């Protein structure tokens, strides 16, 4: 069993099926409300995964901690947006194109990152999901431990979000804490390939994933500072101004990636 799946991962191409496939997922994250994710694996056009973001929520907790000679303002955020996120699989270019919001103006932008093939450990466990026999595999990716259930009966090797490199469609995947999960609701074999929305080609392209993260963090800190100043002035008037340096602000994210690729 395990040797068979290892063989599949090493030698089979990423796109095995002769017809386009669409898998719809119910997705859960830290915001608690389920979202809908859609994986489209095309035969000729690029394949992609799209996911509607949760409604914007800003949970602000102003606390002050001292670290050495510095005082930090800590703010916890759960971001959202009205646009869909996309991961576009550019297999020939060995890269992944991400379409995401930046800052709190919910402005979509895009950036590329290296297509990182996930290394899985296979087990002998199986179960049935929606009539398909699924096999279990586990991995560690970007700071979280995941368990996936995939079926070789649907021969595709890309999955929801950034998951990939399994010899079959992923019908369920969740992290160890169960904070994040993707659960297939339906599998459809399409008569023709589906195109990406035209707006994606016109979005601003950041030079790197790291450049996007740094800019997004700066905009979030700036937004938080403005809200804190307005809140303080409403309570105390013009004499209630506060002096906060953006460099002294820490923003914690309840996000998927605890470790970014450049932090390894």
Helices and strands as residue ranges (DSSP letters): H 2-11, E 21-28, E 35-41, E 47-52, E 63-67, E 70-77, E 84-90, E 95-102, E 107-114, E 121-129, E 132-141, E 144-151, E 169-175, E 181-189, G 198-202, E 205-206, H 209-236, G 237-240, G 246-248, E 249-253, G 261-263
